[in-house]
């Protein structure tokens, strides 16, 4: 099963990872800090590669930004903020919260909130998905693809093959669900931006202003309800857009 799954696709997947990683390694070796130049180059090379080998994926990318709906963006952002609040609540209860007083930097604002979401979604949710998954792909192979992708996704964020970041895994899975349901990478990018923005707020000195919400269990129940309702509203709106 595994051999047939990667047959004819393994070389393209390898190329995508090389395009994503090599520029980072080169710029890291050349510069003390590359201002995410390697990440940007990697994303651009991936875009050009997919444009050459996968015309249908390129068309999805081009038309995606034109089909984004404001209501879908709003409900998606609400869902992400609710999900991140649940992570904040659980971290507070387990004593895992930290505060980063040096958070207003290029790396942590521009790099984390703007550049990283674009690059990571283009590579993981768009390029890899469109390379490995098509209309003939069965449910088992889709699950296998998502599982393997999330392993790599977790490693990219934790830099460890033994530790698992539950928040990273859950968010990655959420982004995959968005892409499978909408086939619009720009919704994934928006969701990723919202997730990183709220995560940055949660680890900034502004965190202290939010902690009163973590002292009562009613708030996590409220957040869970908002997460479910806003996610369903987003999926309904995005599905209607696809039919239109």
Order of alpha helices (4+ residues) and beta strands (2+ residues): alpha-alpha-alpha-alpha-alpha-alpha-alpha-alpha-alpha-alpha-alpha
